[in-house]
Amino acid sequence: MKIKHIALAITATATLAGISGSALATTGTATAEVTAMPPALAIEEVQPYTMQLERKPGATMPAGEIKLSEWDKAGLLSDPAESVQPGCLKVTGDISKPVQIGITNFTNLVAPGGAEISFSVASPGFEIATSTTDCAEASAGNFQTADLGGAGLSATTGDTGELYVAWRYKQPTTTLGGFMVMSAWEEGTFTGTVDVQVDYEM
């Protein structure tokens, strides 16, 4: 967030009395800084990103890695992408304020037993949609591609200063994107993080 600084000059005078009774004077300059800034931005998570990997009844899962782009050959009941619930963040700040939203970092997802979900490319794709109403509207909205470390997407906070940001991995089960890869089948919850940066446009 850019901050404008306003510098004010204040003159401080010191007077020294000499032994002879004559006055010696010197002048130094002190500086005061007054910072003018918009209301602070606050971000909180409303709901996490979720996706379900359901094993077919009686299926024997592969002993090694599982590419989710080949889910139908790996013992999964259906395409996991169909079960995705986007994650959602609530941004609170100034009213009707343009902001830039970007993805700056992420981690692989890890299960309690040590199995890991990584991606077939170094920088997987992400998608973002926004709403000034709520997460449900954002999640049902028009998602746009947000490249990792890219310029970000433009949006505007609502008349209450709120903005809801829905996000998801882009095509996690197709070869068109950076599909997910499980290091091994493990039944449990895999967790990871994604860093979403929101900046005021000055």
C-alpha positions as CSV (number, residue, x, y, z in Angstrom):
1,M,0.0,0.0,0.0
2,K,1.5,3.3,-1.0
3,I,1.8,5.9,1.7
4,K,2.2,9.6,1.1
5,H,4.5,11.5,3.4
6,I,4.1,15.2,4.3
7,A,7.2,16.8,5.7
8,L,7.0,19.9,7.9
9,A,10.1,22.0,8.8
10,I,10.3,23.2,12.4
11,T,13.1,25.5,13.6
12,A,14.5,24.9,17.1
13,T,16.7,27.6,18.6
14,A,19.1,27.0,21.5
15,T,20.7,29.9,23.4
16,L,24.0,29.6,25.2
17,A,25.2,32.0,27.8
18,G,28.9,32.7,27.7
19,I,31.1,33.3,30.7
20,S,31.6,36.9,29.6
21,G,27.8,37.5,29.6
22,S,27.6,37.8,25.8
23,A,25.0,35.5,24.1
24,L,26.0,32.8,21.6
25,A,23.1,31.5,19.4
26,T,22.9,28.6,17.0
27,T,20.0,27.1,15.0
28,G,19.3,23.5,14.2
29,T,16.5,22.0,12.1
30,A,14.1,19.3,13.4
31,T,11.8,17.3,11.2
32,A,8.2,16.3,11.7
33,E,6.5,13.7,9.4
34,V,2.7,13.5,9.2
35,T,1.4,10.4,7.3
36,A,-1.8,10.6,5.3
37,M,-3.2,7.2,4.4
38,P,-6.4,5.4,3.5
39,P,-8.2,3.1,5.9
40,A,-6.1,0.0,6.6
41,L,-6.9,-3.1,4.6
42,A,-7.9,-6.2,6.6
43,I,-8.2,-9.7,5.1
44,E,-9.8,-12.7,6.7
45,E,-10.6,-16.2,5.3
46,V,-14.3,-17.0,5.1
47,Q,-14.0,-20.5,3.7
48,P,-11.1,-22.7,2.5
49,Y,-10.7,-24.3,-1.0
50,T,-12.0,-27.8,-0.9
51,M,-11.9,-30.7,-3.4
52,Q,-13.0,-34.4,-2.9
53,L,-11.0,-37.4,-4.1
54,E,-13.4,-40.4,-3.8
55,R,-12.1,-43.9,-4.4
56,K,-14.3,-46.3,-6.4
57,P,-15.8,-49.0,-4.2
58,G,-13.4,-51.9,-4.1
59,A,-10.8,-50.2,-6.2
60,T,-7.1,-50.9,-5.5
61,M,-5.2,-47.6,-5.7
62,P,-1.8,-47.4,-7.5
63,A,1.2,-47.9,-5.3
64,G,3.1,-44.9,-6.7
65,E,2.1,-41.4,-7.8
66,I,-1.4,-40.6,-9.0
67,K,-1.9,-38.0,-11.7
68,L,-5.3,-36.4,-11.3
69,S,-5.3,-35.8,-15.1
70,E,-5.8,-39.6,-15.3
71,W,-8.3,-39.9,-12.4
72,D,-10.5,-42.3,-14.4
73,K,-7.6,-44.8,-14.7
74,A,-6.4,-44.4,-11.1
75,G,-9.4,-45.8,-9.2
76,L,-11.3,-42.5,-8.6
77,L,-15.0,-42.5,-8.8
78,S,-15.4,-39.1,-10.6
79,D,-13.5,-36.1,-11.8
80,P,-12.3,-34.4,-8.5
81,A,-12.6,-31.0,-10.2
82,E,-16.4,-31.4,-10.3
83,S,-16.4,-31.3,-6.4
84,V,-14.4,-28.1,-6.1
85,Q,-15.6,-25.4,-3.7
86,P,-13.6,-22.2,-4.2
87,G,-11.8,-20.7,-1.3
88,C,-13.0,-17.2,-0.3
89,L,-11.5,-14.2,1.5
90,K,-13.2,-11.1,2.8
91,V,-11.4,-7.8,2.3
92,T,-12.3,-4.8,4.3
93,G,-11.0,-1.3,3.6
94,D,-12.0,2.0,2.1
95,I,-15.3,2.4,0.3
96,S,-15.5,2.2,-3.5
97,K,-11.7,1.9,-3.6
98,P,-9.9,0.3,-6.6
99,V,-7.6,-2.6,-5.6
100,Q,-5.2,-5.0,-7.2
101,I,-5.5,-8.7,-6.3
102,G,-2.7,-11.2,-7.0
103,I,-1.3,-14.6,-6.1
104,T,2.2,-14.3,-4.8
105,N,3.1,-17.8,-3.4
106,F,1.8,-21.2,-2.6
107,T,2.7,-24.5,-1.0
108,N,2.1,-28.1,-1.9
109,L,-0.6,-29.9,0.0
110,V,0.4,-32.5,2.6
111,A,-1.6,-35.2,4.3
112,P,-1.0,-36.2,8.0
113,G,0.8,-39.4,6.9
114,G,3.2,-37.6,4.6
115,A,1.7,-38.1,1.2
116,E,1.9,-34.9,-0.9
117,I,-0.1,-33.2,-3.7
118,S,2.2,-31.2,-6.0
119,F,1.7,-29.9,-9.5
120,S,2.9,-31.0,-12.9
121,V,4.4,-27.5,-13.5
122,A,6.5,-25.2,-11.3
123,S,3.9,-22.5,-11.3
124,P,0.3,-23.8,-11.4
125,G,-2.5,-21.6,-12.6
126,F,-5.0,-19.8,-10.3
127,E,-8.3,-18.2,-11.0
128,I,-10.0,-15.3,-9.1
129,A,-13.6,-13.9,-9.0
130,T,-14.9,-11.1,-6.8
131,S,-18.1,-9.8,-5.4
132,T,-19.1,-6.9,-3.1
133,T,-22.0,-9.0,-1.8
134,D,-20.8,-12.3,-0.4
135,C,-18.7,-15.4,-1.0
136,A,-21.6,-17.3,-2.7
137,E,-21.9,-14.6,-5.3
138,A,-18.1,-14.4,-5.8
139,S,-17.9,-18.2,-6.2
140,A,-20.6,-18.3,-8.8
141,G,-19.0,-15.4,-10.7
142,N,-16.8,-14.9,-13.7
143,F,-13.4,-16.3,-12.8
144,Q,-10.3,-14.8,-14.4
145,T,-6.8,-16.2,-14.6
146,A,-4.3,-14.9,-12.0
147,D,-0.8,-16.0,-12.8
148,L,1.5,-16.6,-9.9
149,G,3.5,-13.4,-9.3
150,G,1.7,-11.7,-12.1
151,A,0.3,-8.1,-12.3
152,G,-2.9,-9.2,-10.6
153,L,-6.5,-8.4,-11.3
154,S,-8.4,-5.1,-10.7
155,A,-11.5,-4.9,-8.6
156,T,-13.3,-2.3,-6.4
157,T,-14.5,-2.5,-2.9
158,G,-18.2,-1.9,-2.3
159,D,-20.0,1.0,-0.6
160,T,-19.5,-0.7,2.7
161,G,-15.7,-1.1,2.1
162,E,-16.1,-4.9,1.6
163,L,-14.9,-7.1,-1.2
164,Y,-15.1,-10.9,-1.4
165,V,-12.4,-12.7,-3.3
166,A,-13.1,-16.3,-4.4
167,W,-10.1,-18.3,-5.7
168,R,-9.3,-21.8,-7.1
169,Y,-6.6,-23.7,-8.8
170,K,-7.0,-23.6,-12.6
171,Q,-7.9,-26.9,-14.2
172,P,-6.3,-29.1,-11.5
173,T,-7.3,-32.4,-13.3
174,T,-6.5,-31.6,-17.0
175,T,-3.4,-31.6,-19.0
176,L,-4.3,-28.1,-20.2
177,G,-3.1,-26.7,-16.8
178,G,-0.8,-27.6,-14.0
179,F,-2.7,-30.6,-12.9
180,M,-2.3,-32.1,-9.4
181,V,-0.1,-35.1,-8.7
182,M,-0.4,-37.2,-5.5
183,S,2.9,-38.7,-4.4
184,A,0.9,-41.7,-3.1
185,W,-2.7,-42.5,-2.2
186,E,-3.6,-41.6,1.4
187,E,-7.1,-41.3,2.8
188,G,-7.2,-38.0,4.8
189,T,-7.1,-34.3,4.4
190,F,-4.3,-32.7,2.4
191,T,-3.7,-29.1,3.4
192,G,-1.6,-26.3,1.8
193,T,-1.6,-22.5,1.6
194,V,-1.9,-19.8,-1.1
195,D,-0.8,-16.3,-0.5
196,V,-3.3,-13.7,-1.9
197,Q,-2.0,-10.1,-2.0
198,V,-4.4,-7.1,-2.1
199,D,-3.1,-3.6,-2.7
200,Y,-4.9,-0.2,-2.9
201,E,-4.5,1.5,-6.2
202,M,-3.3,5.1,-5.4
